[in-house]
Amino acid sequence: MQFQTIIEPFRIRQVQPVRSTTREEREVALQQAGNNVFLLKAEDVLIDLLTDSGTGAMSNEQWAGMMRSDESYAGADSYYRFESAVKDITGFEYIIPTHQGRAAERILFSAAVNEGDVVPNNTHFDTTRANIEARGANAIDIPNKDASDTQAVVPFKGNMDIDELVSILEQWQDKVPLVMMTITNNSNGGQPVSLDNIRKASEVCKRFNVPFFIDACRFAENAWFIKMREDGYSETETIAIAREIFSLADGATMSAKKDGMANMGGFLALNDAALAEKCRSMLILTEGFPTYGGLAGYDLESIAVGLYEALREDYLAYRVRTVEYVGERLIDAGIPILRPPGGHAIYIDAKAWLSHIPQEQYPGWALANTLYVEGGIRTSEIGSVMFGLQPDGSEILADKELVRLAFPRRVYTQSHIDYVVEVLCYINTIVNDVKGVRITKQPKALRHFTAEFDSIS
């Protein structure tokens, strides 16, 4: 008998209390945080879906590895176990540990990108874009044309527009130091990229002699979608699919806080010896010695184990199905989401749901604040607040106004998930009462982390 229920492929042996608050308490907390959920105290949050980065639960094998870690400053055993795991999965020759993904991005772009350069990507995420723009370069998004329609149900909505990539390289080949491919495509709904699309992008880059890099934060989830959706891969193990993905690239940046299943860490991996040497010099300057890169030995150990755990197929089936389940419930309730559901998160279409709020009043941000006030749920906006502020200080409105519900790995149970759905269904009954917001204070870059807001009455 093949039972239909997909259970959590783990047992819970440690618990952490969460604190319930009243609606009035949450209103005060949000006001004190400048109406920015990033600035809330975690103790005031009931269910935290702000990010899946570094927020997951680690396994007993990861904790065991951490206990036997080597904290030597140079040449620690923990580094070599970490290096062996990364090389085994990615196949890259030079492995540079970093304290998280944005550090790998900063080092890579500092070594390879100059002012006036152009860096294409299927869609840059916030830190990737910010690190490119900090170099005075241009981060260009070239998503698949299907990505513009939030309701289009296609299997690989995260794909890159290959024709547009060719056009960019034909026009500005001497201005393109590298091409990035983000898997899964976080800013476009956590949508996967097909192996066929990755292969085509790789072939184009080779034709123009331009290095091709993978932003590999959620490589395991992307490999699972390939197994589930792409012809010819249903019988292929996810680790083999992952290896094939990396074999098509010249390097990768990785936040191991996602599909490394760790609370901290990342890496830069590449095959170019000269570029690796330049990156290591920058690593020493700002991160640490090349065999620890700003990480403790126990962080390196947790990543070495976690990279393999992220590729376990029972875990991936459970994780992707959890997100899919939430998507189905919200669609049934008439709540507009970006379809189909992605691998790590649900993306609510705030522009469609809160259509009474003008886009310049940031409907995504208003919805995120409402989710916290009504249910104690913390989420994040991916829209005009996150991406609207330009390097020259001007502002544009984003194509989409989304609210991301990012699910930490191995943290929440079915009842937590059902509670999230219940809160959203309640908001659906009061959605026309939600008010827009205005920015009252903001930094010059990555403003969503620390900006402050007022509600518009």
TORKOL-4160 file (C-alpha; in steps of 0.2 Angstrom, whole numbers, padded with zeros to 4 digits, m for minus):
457
<pt num="1" X="0000" Y="0000" Z="0000"/>
<pt num="2" X="0007" Y="0017" Z="m0005"/>
<pt num="3" X="0001" Y="0030" Z="0008"/>
<pt num="4" X="m0002" Y="0048" Z="0002"/>
<pt num="5" X="0003" Y="0057" Z="0018"/>
<pt num="6" X="0021" Y="0064" Z="0017"/>
<pt num="7" X="0028" Y="0065" Z="0034"/>
<pt num="8" X="0042" Y="0075" Z="0041"/>
<pt num="9" X="0057" Y="0064" Z="0038"/>
<pt num="10" X="0064" Y="0067" Z="0056"/>
<pt num="11" X="0060" Y="0066" Z="0074"/>
<pt num="12" X="0060" Y="0081" Z="0086"/>
<pt num="13" X="0071" Y="0079" Z="0101"/>
<pt num="14" X="0073" Y="0097" Z="0106"/>
<pt num="15" X="0060" Y="0111" Z="0107"/>
<pt num="16" X="0061" Y="0130" Z="0109"/>
<pt num="17" X="0047" Y="0139" Z="0117"/>
<pt num="18" X="0038" Y="0153" Z="0107"/>
<pt num="19" X="0028" Y="0167" Z="0115"/>
<pt num="20" X="0011" Y="0172" Z="0111"/>
<pt num="21" X="0007" Y="0190" Z="0111"/>
<pt num="22" X="m0009" Y="0200" Z="0110"/>
<pt num="23" X="m0014" Y="0211" Z="0095"/>
<pt num="24" X="m0011" Y="0227" Z="0105"/>
<pt num="25" X="0006" Y="0221" Z="0110"/>
<pt num="26" X="0011" Y="0218" Z="0092"/>
<pt num="27" X="0004" Y="0235" Z="0087"/>
<pt num="28" X="0016" Y="0243" Z="0100"/>
<pt num="29" X="0031" Y="0232" Z="0095"/>
<pt num="30" X="0029" Y="0236" Z="0077"/>
<pt num="31" X="0027" Y="0255" Z="0080"/>
<pt num="32" X="0043" Y="0254" Z="0091"/>
<pt num="33" X="0052" Y="0245" Z="0076"/>
<pt num="34" X="0048" Y="0259" Z="0064"/>
<pt num="35" X="0034" Y="0249" Z="0056"/>
<pt num="36" X="0048" Y="0238" Z="0049"/>
<pt num="37" X="0047" Y="0219" Z="0053"/>
<pt num="38" X="0066" Y="0217" Z="0051"/>
<pt num="39" X="0068" Y="0228" Z="0067"/>
<pt num="40" X="0057" Y="0218" Z="0078"/>
<pt num="41" X="0064" Y="0208" Z="0092"/>
<pt num="42" X="0063" Y="0190" Z="0088"/>
<pt num="43" X="0054" Y="0186" Z="0105"/>
<pt num="44" X="0039" Y="0196" Z="0099"/>
<pt num="45" X="0037" Y="0185" Z="0084"/>
<pt num="46" X="0026" Y="0170" Z="0085"/>
<pt num="47" X="0030" Y="0162" Z="0068"/>
<pt num="48" X="0045" Y="0168" Z="0059"/>
<pt num="49" X="0045" Y="0167" Z="0040"/>
<pt num="50" X="0056" Y="0182" Z="0037"/>
<pt num="51" X="0069" Y="0171" Z="0029"/>
<pt num="52" X="0075" Y="0153" Z="0027"/>
<pt num="53" X="0093" Y="0159" Z="0028"/>
<pt num="54" X="0102" Y="0152" Z="0043"/>
<pt num="55" X="0086" Y="0149" Z="0052"/>
<pt num="56" X="0084" Y="0130" Z="0050"/>
<pt num="57" X="0086" Y="0116" Z="0063"/>
<pt num="58" X="0102" Y="0106" Z="0062"/>
<pt num="59" X="0103" Y="0087" Z="0063"/>
<pt num="60" X="0111" Y="0076" Z="0076"/>
<pt num="61" X="0125" Y="0072" Z="0064"/>
<pt num="62" X="0128" Y="0091" Z="0061"/>
<pt num="63" X="0129" Y="0093" Z="0080"/>
<pt num="64" X="0141" Y="0078" Z="0082"/>
<pt num="65" X="0152" Y="0086" Z="0068"/>
<pt num="66" X="0152" Y="0102" Z="0077"/>
<pt num="67" X="0158" Y="0094" Z="0094"/>
<pt num="68" X="0173" Y="0086" Z="0085"/>
<pt num="69" X="0178" Y="0101" Z="0076"/>
<pt num="70" X="0196" Y="0107" Z="0075"/>
<pt num="71" X="0197" Y="0126" Z="0079"/>
<pt num="72" X="0215" Y="0128" Z="0073"/>
<pt num="73" X="0218" Y="0145" Z="0065"/>
<pt num="74" X="0227" Y="0137" Z="0050"/>
<pt num="75" X="0225" Y="0120" Z="0041"/>
<pt num="76" X="0211" Y="0114" Z="0053"/>
<pt num="77" X="0204" Y="0096" Z="0050"/>
<pt num="78" X="0187" Y="0104" Z="0049"/>
<pt num="79" X="0192" Y="0114" Z="0034"/>
<pt num="80" X="0198" Y="0099" Z="0024"/>
<pt num="81" X="0182" Y="0090" Z="0028"/>
<pt num="82" X="0172" Y="0105" Z="0022"/>
<pt num="83" X="0183" Y="0106" Z="0007"/>
<pt num="84" X="0181" Y="0088" Z="0003"/>
<pt num="85" X="0162" Y="0089" Z="0003"/>
<pt num="86" X="0161" Y="0105" Z="m0007"/>
<pt num="87" X="0173" Y="0097" Z="m0020"/>
<pt num="88" X="0163" Y="0081" Z="m0021"/>
<pt num="89" X="0146" Y="0089" Z="m0024"/>
<pt num="90" X="0152" Y="0104" Z="m0035"/>
<pt num="91" X="0168" Y="0097" Z="m0044"/>
<pt num="92" X="0176" Y="0114" Z="m0042"/>
<pt num="93" X="0195" Y="0115" Z="m0039"/>
<pt num="94" X="0197" Y="0130" Z="m0028"/>
<pt num="95" X="0186" Y="0131" Z="m0012"/>
<pt num="96" X="0186" Y="0148" Z="m0002"/>
<pt num="97" X="0175" Y="0148" Z="0014"/>
<pt num="98" X="0166" Y="0164" Z="0018"/>
<pt num="99" X="0155" Y="0169" Z="0033"/>
<pt num="100" X="0140" Y="0169" Z="0022"/>
<pt num="101" X="0135" Y="0171" Z="0004"/>
<pt num="102" X="0136" Y="0190" Z="0002"/>
<pt num="103" X="0154" Y="0189" Z="0008"/>
<pt num="104" X="0157" Y="0177" Z="m0007"/>
<pt num="105" X="0148" Y="0189" Z="m0018"/>
<pt num="106" X="0158" Y="0204" Z="m0012"/>
<pt num="107" X="0175" Y="0195" Z="m0014"/>
<pt num="108" X="0171" Y="0188" Z="m0032"/>
<pt num="109" X="0164" Y="0205" Z="m0038"/>
<pt num="110" X="0178" Y="0215" Z="m0031"/>
<pt num="111" X="0191" Y="0203" Z="m0040"/>
<pt num="112" X="0181" Y="0202" Z="m0056"/>
<pt num="113" X="0170" Y="0217" Z="m0059"/>
<pt num="114" X="0174" Y="0235" Z="m0063"/>
<pt num="115" X="0165" Y="0251" Z="m0064"/>
<pt num="116" X="0154" Y="0252" Z="m0080"/>
<pt num="117" X="0153" Y="0233" Z="m0081"/>
<pt num="118" X="0137" Y="0223" Z="m0085"/>
<pt num="119" X="0133" Y="0207" Z="m0075"/>
<pt num="120" X="0117" Y="0198" Z="m0082"/>
<pt num="121" X="0107" Y="0186" Z="m0071"/>
<pt num="122" X="0091" Y="0177" Z="m0073"/>
<pt num="123" X="0086" Y="0188" Z="m0058"/>
<pt num="124" X="0098" Y="0196" Z="m0045"/>
<pt num="125" X="0094" Y="0195" Z="m0027"/>
<pt num="126" X="0096" Y="0210" Z="m0016"/>
<pt num="127" X="0113" Y="0207" Z="m0009"/>
<pt num="128" X="0120" Y="0201" Z="m0026"/>
<pt num="129" X="0113" Y="0217" Z="m0034"/>
<pt num="130" X="0120" Y="0228" Z="m0021"/>
<pt num="131" X="0137" Y="0221" Z="m0021"/>
<pt num="132" X="0138" Y="0223" Z="m0040"/>
<pt num="133" X="0131" Y="0241" Z="m0039"/>
<pt num="134" X="0144" Y="0245" Z="m0025"/>
<pt num="135" X="0157" Y="0242" Z="m0039"/>
<pt num="136" X="0149" Y="0255" Z="m0050"/>
<pt num="137" X="0143" Y="0241" Z="m0062"/>
<pt num="138" X="0126" Y="0237" Z="m0069"/>
<pt num="139" X="0116" Y="0222" Z="m0063"/>
<pt num="140" X="0104" Y="0217" Z="m0077"/>
<pt num="141" X="0090" Y="0205" Z="m0074"/>
<pt num="142" X="0085" Y="0194" Z="m0089"/>
<pt num="143" X="0072" Y="0182" Z="m0083"/>
<pt num="144" X="0062" Y="0170" Z="m0094"/>
<pt num="145" X="0047" Y="0179" Z="m0102"/>
<pt num="146" X="0035" Y="0168" Z="m0092"/>
<pt num="147" X="0041" Y="0176" Z="m0076"/>
<pt num="148" X="0031" Y="0192" Z="m0079"/>
<pt num="149" X="0014" Y="0183" Z="m0077"/>
<pt num="150" X="0012" Y="0178" Z="m0059"/>
<pt num="151" X="m0002" Y="0166" Z="m0063"/>
<pt num="152" X="0006" Y="0157" Z="m0077"/>
<pt num="153" X="0009" Y="0139" Z="m0072"/>
<pt num="154" X="0025" Y="0133" Z="m0081"/>
<pt num="155" X="0038" Y="0120" Z="m0074"/>
<pt num="156" X="0053" Y="0131" Z="m0075"/>
<pt num="157" X="0048" Y="0149" Z="m0072"/>
<pt num="158" X="0065" Y="0154" Z="m0065"/>
<pt num="159" X="0074" Y="0151" Z="m0082"/>
<pt num="160" X="0085" Y="0164" Z="m0090"/>
<pt num="161" X="0080" Y="0172" Z="m0107"/>
<pt num="162" X="0094" Y="0165" Z="m0117"/>
<pt num="163" X="0090" Y="0176" Z="m0132"/>
<pt num="164" X="0092" Y="0191" Z="m0121"/>
<pt num="165" X="0109" Y="0184" Z="m0115"/>
<pt num="166" X="0115" Y="0182" Z="m0132"/>
<pt num="167" X="0110" Y="0200" Z="m0136"/>
<pt num="168" X="0119" Y="0207" Z="m0121"/>
<pt num="169" X="0135" Y="0198" Z="m0125"/>
<pt num="170" X="0134" Y="0203" Z="m0143"/>
<pt num="171" X="0133" Y="0222" Z="m0138"/>
<pt num="172" X="0144" Y="0222" Z="m0123"/>
<pt num="173" X="0155" Y="0207" Z="m0123"/>
<pt num="174" X="0170" Y="0217" Z="m0117"/>
<pt num="175" X="0159" Y="0224" Z="m0103"/>
<pt num="176" X="0153" Y="0208" Z="m0096"/>
<pt num="177" X="0165" Y="0200" Z="m0084"/>
<pt num="178" X="0154" Y="0186" Z="m0079"/>
<pt num="179" X="0136" Y="0179" Z="m0080"/>
<pt num="180" X="0126" Y="0173" Z="m0065"/>
<pt num="181" X="0112" Y="0161" Z="m0064"/>
<pt num="182" X="0102" Y="0160" Z="m0048"/>
<pt num="183" X="0095" Y="0143" Z="m0043"/>
<pt num="184" X="0081" Y="0143" Z="m0038"/>
<pt num="185" X="0076" Y="0160" Z="m0044"/>
<pt num="186" X="0072" Y="0168" Z="m0027"/>
<pt num="187" X="0067" Y="0186" Z="m0033"/>
<pt num="188" X="0055" Y="0178" Z="m0045"/>
<pt num="189" X="0046" Y="0167" Z="m0033"/>
<pt num="190" X="0058" Y="0154" Z="m0029"/>
<pt num="191" X="0055" Y="0146" Z="m0046"/>
<pt num="192" X="0067" Y="0133" Z="m0053"/>
<pt num="193" X="0078" Y="0133" Z="m0068"/>
<pt num="194" X="0079" Y="0119" Z="m0080"/>
<pt num="195" X="0095" Y="0109" Z="m0083"/>
<pt num="196" X="0092" Y="0113" Z="m0102"/>
<pt num="197" X="0092" Y="0132" Z="m0098"/>
<pt num="198" X="0107" Y="0130" Z="m0088"/>
<pt num="199" X="0116" Y="0121" Z="m0101"/>
<pt num="200" X="0111" Y="0133" Z="m0115"/>
<pt num="201" X="0117" Y="0148" Z="m0104"/>
<pt num="202" X="0133" Y="0139" Z="m0101"/>
<pt num="203" X="0135" Y="0136" Z="m0120"/>
<pt num="204" X="0132" Y="0154" Z="m0124"/>
<pt num="205" X="0145" Y="0159" Z="m0111"/>
<pt num="206" X="0158" Y="0147" Z="m0118"/>
<pt num="207" X="0155" Y="0154" Z="m0136"/>
<pt num="208" X="0158" Y="0172" Z="m0130"/>
<pt num="209" X="0172" Y="0166" Z="m0118"/>
<pt num="210" X="0164" Y="0174" Z="m0103"/>
<pt num="211" X="0164" Y="0165" Z="m0086"/>
<pt num="212" X="0148" Y="0157" Z="m0080"/>
<pt num="213" X="0144" Y="0157" Z="m0061"/>
<pt num="214" X="0130" Y="0149" Z="m0052"/>
<pt num="215" X="0122" Y="0157" Z="m0037"/>
<pt num="216" X="0119" Y="0140" Z="m0028"/>
<pt num="217" X="0110" Y="0145" Z="m0012"/>
<pt num="218" X="0096" Y="0133" Z="m0016"/>
<pt num="219" X="0104" Y="0121" Z="m0028"/>
<pt num="220" X="0097" Y="0105" Z="m0019"/>
<pt num="221" X="0079" Y="0111" Z="m0021"/>
<pt num="222" X="0082" Y="0116" Z="m0039"/>
<pt num="223" X="0090" Y="0098" Z="m0042"/>
<pt num="224" X="0074" Y="0091" Z="m0035"/>
<pt num="225" X="0063" Y="0101" Z="m0047"/>
<pt num="226" X="0073" Y="0095" Z="m0061"/>
<pt num="227" X="0070" Y="0077" Z="m0056"/>
<pt num="228" X="0052" Y="0080" Z="m0054"/>
<pt num="229" X="0048" Y="0090" Z="m0069"/>
<pt num="230" X="0062" Y="0089" Z="m0083"/>
<pt num="231" X="0061" Y="0075" Z="m0096"/>
<pt num="232" X="0074" Y="0061" Z="m0093"/>
<pt num="233" X="0079" Y="0065" Z="m0075"/>
<pt num="234" X="0065" Y="0056" Z="m0065"/>
<pt num="235" X="0076" Y="0041" Z="m0061"/>
<pt num="236" X="0092" Y="0052" Z="m0058"/>
<pt num="237" X="0098" Y="0055" Z="m0040"/>
<pt num="238" X="0097" Y="0073" Z="m0035"/>
<pt num="239" X="0116" Y="0073" Z="m0030"/>
<pt num="240" X="0120" Y="0067" Z="m0048"/>
<pt num="241" X="0109" Y="0081" Z="m0055"/>
<pt num="242" X="0117" Y="0094" Z="m0044"/>
<pt num="243" X="0134" Y="0088" Z="m0050"/>
<pt num="244" X="0129" Y="0090" Z="m0068"/>
<pt num="245" X="0123" Y="0108" Z="m0064"/>
<pt num="246" X="0140" Y="0113" Z="m0057"/>
<pt num="247" X="0149" Y="0104" Z="m0071"/>
<pt num="248" X="0142" Y="0117" Z="m0083"/>
<pt num="249" X="0149" Y="0132" Z="m0073"/>
<pt num="250" X="0165" Y="0140" Z="m0070"/>
<pt num="251" X="0162" Y="0144" Z="m0052"/>
<pt num="252" X="0148" Y="0147" Z="m0039"/>
<pt num="253" X="0144" Y="0157" Z="m0024"/>
<pt num="254" X="0135" Y="0149" Z="m0010"/>
<pt num="255" X="0126" Y="0154" Z="0006"/>
<pt num="256" X="0127" Y="0138" Z="0016"/>
<pt num="257" X="0113" Y="0145" Z="0027"/>
<pt num="258" X="0101" Y="0139" Z="0014"/>
<pt num="259" X="0104" Y="0122" Z="0006"/>
<pt num="260" X="0120" Y="0120" Z="0017"/>
<pt num="261" X="0107" Y="0117" Z="0031"/>
<pt num="262" X="0119" Y="0128" Z="0043"/>
<pt num="263" X="0116" Y="0143" Z="0054"/>
<pt num="264" X="0131" Y="0152" Z="0047"/>
<pt num="265" X="0143" Y="0150" Z="0032"/>
<pt num="266" X="0146" Y="0150" Z="0014"/>
<pt num="267" X="0159" Y="0148" Z="0000"/>
<pt num="268" X="0166" Y="0154" Z="m0016"/>
<pt num="269" X="0171" Y="0140" Z="m0028"/>
<pt num="270" X="0179" Y="0141" Z="m0044"/>
<pt num="271" X="0191" Y="0133" Z="m0057"/>
<pt num="272" X="0202" Y="0148" Z="m0062"/>
<pt num="273" X="0218" Y="0148" Z="m0052"/>
<pt num="274" X="0223" Y="0166" Z="m0055"/>
<pt num="275" X="0206" Y="0172" Z="m0050"/>
<pt num="276" X="0206" Y="0161" Z="m0035"/>
<pt num="277" X="0222" Y="0168" Z="m0029"/>
<pt num="278" X="0216" Y="0186" Z="m0031"/>
<pt num="279" X="0200" Y="0181" Z="m0021"/>
<pt num="280" X="0210" Y="0173" Z="m0007"/>
<pt num="281" X="0220" Y="0188" Z="m0005"/>
<pt num="282" X="0204" Y="0198" Z="m0003"/>
<pt num="283" X="0198" Y="0185" Z="0009"/>
<pt num="284" X="0213" Y="0187" Z="0020"/>
<pt num="285" X="0211" Y="0206" Z="0021"/>
<pt num="286" X="0193" Y="0206" Z="0027"/>
<pt num="287" X="0187" Y="0188" Z="0032"/>
<pt num="288" X="0201" Y="0178" Z="0038"/>
<pt num="289" X="0214" Y="0165" Z="0034"/>
<pt num="290" X="0210" Y="0154" Z="0018"/>
<pt num="291" X="0206" Y="0138" Z="0029"/>
<pt num="292" X="0193" Y="0147" Z="0040"/>
<pt num="293" X="0187" Y="0162" Z="0030"/>
<pt num="294" X="0178" Y="0170" Z="0045"/>
<pt num="295" X="0170" Y="0154" Z="0051"/>
<pt num="296" X="0173" Y="0143" Z="0066"/>
<pt num="297" X="0178" Y="0125" Z="0064"/>
<pt num="298" X="0161" Y="0120" Z="0070"/>
<pt num="299" X="0153" Y="0130" Z="0056"/>
<pt num="300" X="0163" Y="0121" Z="0043"/>
<pt num="301" X="0158" Y="0104" Z="0050"/>
<pt num="302" X="0140" Y="0108" Z="0050"/>
<pt num="303" X="0141" Y="0113" Z="0032"/>
<pt num="304" X="0151" Y="0098" Z="0027"/>
<pt num="305" X="0137" Y="0087" Z="0034"/>
<pt num="306" X="0122" Y="0099" Z="0029"/>
<pt num="307" X="0126" Y="0099" Z="0010"/>
<pt num="308" X="0123" Y="0081" Z="0009"/>
<pt num="309" X="0107" Y="0081" Z="0020"/>
<pt num="310" X="0100" Y="0095" Z="0009"/>
<pt num="311" X="0101" Y="0082" Z="m0006"/>
<pt num="312" X="0091" Y="0069" Z="0003"/>
<pt num="313" X="0076" Y="0065" Z="m0007"/>
<pt num="314" X="0064" Y="0061" Z="0007"/>
<pt num="315" X="0068" Y="0078" Z="0015"/>
<pt num="316" X="0066" Y="0087" Z="m0002"/>
<pt num="317" X="0049" Y="0079" Z="m0005"/>
<pt num="318" X="0043" Y="0084" Z="0012"/>
<pt num="319" X="0050" Y="0102" Z="0010"/>
<pt num="320" X="0043" Y="0105" Z="m0007"/>
<pt num="321" X="0026" Y="0097" Z="m0003"/>
<pt num="322" X="0024" Y="0108" Z="0012"/>
<pt num="323" X="0026" Y="0124" Z="0002"/>
<pt num="324" X="0014" Y="0117" Z="m0011"/>
<pt num="325" X="0001" Y="0113" Z="0002"/>
<pt num="326" X="0001" Y="0131" Z="0008"/>
<pt num="327" X="m0001" Y="0137" Z="m0010"/>
<pt num="328" X="m0015" Y="0125" Z="m0013"/>
<pt num="329" X="m0024" Y="0131" Z="0002"/>
<pt num="330" X="m0022" Y="0150" Z="m0002"/>
<pt num="331" X="m0027" Y="0147" Z="m0020"/>
<pt num="332" X="m0043" Y="0138" Z="m0014"/>
<pt num="333" X="m0046" Y="0153" Z="m0003"/>
<pt num="334" X="m0045" Y="0166" Z="m0017"/>
<pt num="335" X="m0029" Y="0173" Z="m0011"/>
<pt num="336" X="m0017" Y="0178" Z="m0026"/>
<pt num="337" X="0000" Y="0170" Z="m0025"/>
<pt num="338" X="0014" Y="0168" Z="m0038"/>
<pt num="339" X="0011" Y="0152" Z="m0046"/>
<pt num="340" X="0016" Y="0138" Z="m0046"/>
<pt num="341" X="0023" Y="0138" Z="m0028"/>
<pt num="342" X="0042" Y="0138" Z="m0027"/>
<pt num="343" X="0053" Y="0127" Z="m0017"/>
<pt num="344" X="0057" Y="0137" Z="m0001"/>
<pt num="345" X="0043" Y="0150" Z="0000"/>
<pt num="346" X="0026" Y="0156" Z="m0005"/>
<pt num="347" X="0025" Y="0173" Z="m0013"/>
<pt num="348" X="0009" Y="0182" Z="m0011"/>
<pt num="349" X="0004" Y="0194" Z="m0025"/>
<pt num="350" X="0001" Y="0210" Z="m0014"/>
<pt num="351" X="m0002" Y="0221" Z="m0029"/>
<pt num="352" X="m0016" Y="0210" Z="m0034"/>
<pt num="353" X="m0023" Y="0206" Z="m0017"/>
<pt num="354" X="m0022" Y="0224" Z="m0010"/>
<pt num="355" X="m0027" Y="0233" Z="m0027"/>
<pt num="356" X="m0034" Y="0247" Z="m0017"/>
<pt num="357" X="m0017" Y="0253" Z="m0012"/>
<pt num="358" X="m0007" Y="0263" Z="m0025"/>
<pt num="359" X="0009" Y="0255" Z="m0029"/>
<pt num="360" X="0019" Y="0270" Z="m0023"/>
<pt num="361" X="0012" Y="0266" Z="m0005"/>
<pt num="362" X="0020" Y="0249" Z="m0005"/>
<pt num="363" X="0006" Y="0237" Z="m0004"/>
<pt num="364" X="0019" Y="0222" Z="m0001"/>
<pt num="365" X="0026" Y="0231" Z="0015"/>
<pt num="366" X="0008" Y="0235" Z="0021"/>
<pt num="367" X="0004" Y="0217" Z="0019"/>
<pt num="368" X="0019" Y="0211" Z="0029"/>
<pt num="369" X="0015" Y="0223" Z="0043"/>
<pt num="370" X="m0003" Y="0217" Z="0043"/>
<pt num="371" X="0002" Y="0199" Z="0044"/>
<pt num="372" X="0012" Y="0203" Z="0060"/>
<pt num="373" X="m0001" Y="0213" Z="0068"/>
<pt num="374" X="m0015" Y="0201" Z="0065"/>
<pt num="375" X="m0006" Y="0184" Z="0068"/>
<pt num="376" X="0012" Y="0187" Z="0074"/>
<pt num="377" X="0019" Y="0181" Z="0058"/>
<pt num="378" X="0035" Y="0189" Z="0051"/>
<pt num="379" X="0037" Y="0189" Z="0033"/>
<pt num="380" X="0047" Y="0200" Z="0020"/>
<pt num="381" X="0042" Y="0211" Z="0006"/>
<pt num="382" X="0050" Y="0208" Z="m0011"/>
<pt num="383" X="0045" Y="0223" Z="m0021"/>
<pt num="384" X="0047" Y="0242" Z="m0023"/>
<pt num="385" X="0055" Y="0244" Z="m0006"/>
<pt num="386" X="0068" Y="0230" Z="m0008"/>
<pt num="387" X="0072" Y="0235" Z="m0026"/>
<pt num="388" X="0065" Y="0252" Z="m0030"/>
<pt num="389" X="0079" Y="0263" Z="m0023"/>
<pt num="390" X="0092" Y="0265" Z="m0037"/>
<pt num="391" X="0111" Y="0269" Z="m0035"/>
<pt num="392" X="0109" Y="0287" Z="m0041"/>
<pt num="393" X="0096" Y="0290" Z="m0027"/>
<pt num="394" X="0081" Y="0289" Z="m0038"/>
<pt num="395" X="0066" Y="0277" Z="m0036"/>
<pt num="396" X="0057" Y="0266" Z="m0048"/>
<pt num="397" X="0042" Y="0254" Z="m0045"/>
<pt num="398" X="0045" Y="0236" Z="m0046"/>
<pt num="399" X="0037" Y="0224" Z="m0058"/>
<pt num="400" X="0029" Y="0214" Z="m0044"/>
<pt num="401" X="0024" Y="0218" Z="m0026"/>
<pt num="402" X="0026" Y="0202" Z="m0017"/>
<pt num="403" X="0026" Y="0196" Z="0001"/>
<pt num="404" X="0037" Y="0181" Z="0004"/>
<pt num="405" X="0033" Y="0167" Z="0017"/>
<pt num="406" X="0050" Y="0159" Z="0018"/>
<pt num="407" X="0050" Y="0142" Z="0028"/>
<pt num="408" X="0064" Y="0138" Z="0039"/>
<pt num="409" X="0071" Y="0120" Z="0036"/>
<pt num="410" X="0065" Y="0107" Z="0048"/>
<pt num="411" X="0058" Y="0120" Z="0061"/>
<pt num="412" X="0039" Y="0121" Z="0060"/>
<pt num="413" X="0026" Y="0108" Z="0061"/>
<pt num="414" X="0009" Y="0105" Z="0052"/>
<pt num="415" X="m0001" Y="0115" Z="0065"/>
<pt num="416" X="0011" Y="0130" Z="0063"/>
<pt num="417" X="0008" Y="0129" Z="0044"/>
<pt num="418" X="m0011" Y="0128" Z="0046"/>
<pt num="419" X="m0011" Y="0142" Z="0058"/>
<pt num="420" X="m0002" Y="0153" Z="0045"/>
<pt num="421" X="m0015" Y="0148" Z="0032"/>
<pt num="422" X="m0029" Y="0153" Z="0045"/>
<pt num="423" X="m0022" Y="0170" Z="0048"/>
<pt num="424" X="m0021" Y="0173" Z="0029"/>
<pt num="425" X="m0039" Y="0168" Z="0027"/>
<pt num="426" X="m0044" Y="0180" Z="0041"/>
<pt num="427" X="m0034" Y="0194" Z="0033"/>
<pt num="428" X="m0044" Y="0190" Z="0017"/>
<pt num="429" X="m0060" Y="0196" Z="0026"/>
<pt num="430" X="m0052" Y="0213" Z="0031"/>
<pt num="431" X="m0040" Y="0215" Z="0016"/>
<pt num="432" X="m0049" Y="0231" Z="0010"/>
<pt num="433" X="m0046" Y="0239" Z="0027"/>
<pt num="434" X="m0027" Y="0238" Z="0025"/>
<pt num="435" X="m0018" Y="0255" Z="0023"/>
<pt num="436" X="m0003" Y="0259" Z="0013"/>
<pt num="437" X="0014" Y="0266" Z="0020"/>
<pt num="438" X="0027" Y="0279" Z="0017"/>
<pt num="439" X="0045" Y="0279" Z="0020"/>
<pt num="440" X="0051" Y="0291" Z="0033"/>
<pt num="441" X="0069" Y="0286" Z="0035"/>
<pt num="442" X="0081" Y="0276" Z="0024"/>
<pt num="443" X="0099" Y="0271" Z="0021"/>
<pt num="444" X="0107" Y="0273" Z="0004"/>
<pt num="445" X="0108" Y="0254" Z="0000"/>
<pt num="446" X="0098" Y="0239" Z="0005"/>
<pt num="447" X="0085" Y="0250" Z="0013"/>
<pt num="448" X="0073" Y="0237" Z="0017"/>
<pt num="449" X="0084" Y="0231" Z="0032"/>
<pt num="450" X="0083" Y="0247" Z="0042"/>
<pt num="451" X="0071" Y="0259" Z="0034"/>
<pt num="452" X="0057" Y="0266" Z="0044"/>
<pt num="453" X="0039" Y="0269" Z="0039"/>
<pt num="454" X="0022" Y="0278" Z="0044"/>
<pt num="455" X="0005" Y="0271" Z="0040"/>
<pt num="456" X="m0005" Y="0281" Z="0028"/>
<pt num="457" X="m0022" Y="0285" Z="0035"/>
